Amino acid sequence: MNKFILGFLLLLLALTGLNSCGDNCVYQDIKDIPEDGWKKDDALAFEYVMNDTTDTYEIVVDVRNKGSYKYQNLWLFIEATSPAGDIYSDTIECALADNHGHWVGDGMASYYANIYHLPVSFMPLVKFPKQGTYKINIWQGMREDVLEGISDVGIRVRKASVEQ
């Protein structure tokens, strides 16, 4: 088998495993960042319907960066809107590399691609007060008009593993 095809199949298999949401997942979506970069005013918009107001959930932000990303961290501005129009805003830091410059999280480095995945807990224990459509918008909060090196950003909503 040709090395390119083998590398592509390995990359596809690794990315599929990183995308899996699991049994407790009720929502997952991933937004690709354009090849020419993530403009600071371009929001990534996520929308999901929540019907369960009794269980506790965790909202996770999934960040995938390329090996060419030039920073150790990534700041994100996040705005969550409830069905009633209530808005919760927060800023989170995603530490993508340690102090020695080694990428953290899951990753795959090969001749064909360097992609690293880091899940970041945005809201670790949340109960949704109302049924309906919830919205989350995410902006990059770095000091660049166009940020390069981020591959994609996603949101997962999953039932939290809370011991009673």
N, C-alpha and C positions, 0 to 999 in steps of 0.2 A: 504494500500500500504506500502510495506517495506520502512523503513527510508532511506536505501541506494539508492533505486530507486528514491524516492522522491528528495533526495539531488542531485542525478545525473541529474534529469530532470530540477531542478531549476538552476543548474550550466550551463547546456546546453542552457537553455533559456536566461540566463544572458549573456553568451558569444556570442550568436547569436545577441543579441541587441547591444553589443559592437562592433561587426564586421560590422554592417550595414553602408553603405557608403552614402546613401542618393541620392536624385535626381540630385544634382550637381556634383556627383563623376564621373570621367572619368577613373580612375584607382585605384585599391586597391589590395595589396598583403601582405600576412603575412608569415614570416619565423619563424618556431619553433626553439628554442634554445635546443640543446641536453640536456638531463637530467644530464649529467656529467659536464655541464657548457659550457660557451662561451669562446673559446680560443682567445687570443688577436690578433692572426694573421688570424683568420677565418672571412672573409668578408661575409656579407649578401648581395646578389646581386639581384637587382630589375631592370627590363627592361620594358619599355612601349613605345607605339607609340603615338605620338602627331601629329595630322593633323591640328589643329586649331592654327593659329598664330595671331589671332585678340583679343580673350578674355583674361582676366586676371585670373590667377589661384593661388591656394594656395597649397603648398606641406607640408603635415603633416606627422610627424613620430609618430607612435603609439607604445608605450612601455607598456608591461604587465609584472609586477613583481610579484613574489610570496611573501607571508607574511614573508618568511624566508630570504629575501634579506637583507643583513646586512649593507647597506649604506643608507644615506639620498638622495643621488643623483646618477646620472649615466652620465658619459661623453661619447659622441659618436663622432667619426671621420667620416665625411661624404664626399664622393667624387661624384660629379654629372658630367656626361659627355654628351655633346650635340652630335647630329648627325655629326657635322663638326669636332668632336674630341676636342673641347674646354673643359677644365676641371675647375670646380669650387670646391674648397675644403673649408671645414669649420669644426669647432669643436663646438658642442652644449652641454649645460648642461641641463639635465632633472632632475628637482627637484621632486623626487618621494615621499618625506615625508617633513612635516613641521619641525620647530625647536623643537617640542615636541615629534617627532617620529611618528606622525599620518600620515598614507598614504594619499596622495592627489589624485584627479582624481576619476573615478568611480571604484567601487570595489564590490566584493562579498566575504564575510567571512562566512564560515560555518564549520561544523565539517569535511566536506570532502575536502574543498579547500579554500585557501586564494589567490585570484587573484585580482590584482589591475591594472587598465588601465589608462594611462595618454597620451592624445594627446599633442604633442609638435609641434608648428609651426616652420618649417625649413625655408621655403621661403614663406612669407605671401602674397606677391604680385609679381607674375612673369608672364611675357609674353614670350612665346616660340618663338624665332626668326626664327626657321626653322622647317619645317615638318620633321618627321622621328623618329628614335628610340633614346630614351634617356635612360641613365643608371645611377643608383645610387648604390653605394657600401657603406656599413656601417660597421665599426669596433667598438668594445667596447674600450673605452679610459681610463679604470680604470687601476690602477697599480697592476693588478693581471694577471698572465699568463692564468689562467682559472677563469672566473667570474661565480659564482653560484647565483641562485635566480632570474634570468631573464627568463620569460616563453617564450616570443616571441616578435618580433619587426616587424612592418609593415610600409608600405608607402601608403599614400592616396594622389591622385591628384584630386582636385575638383575646380570647378569654384568659384572664390572669389566673395563674396558679396561686391561689390564696388559701393558706391553711386556716381553717375555722377553729 
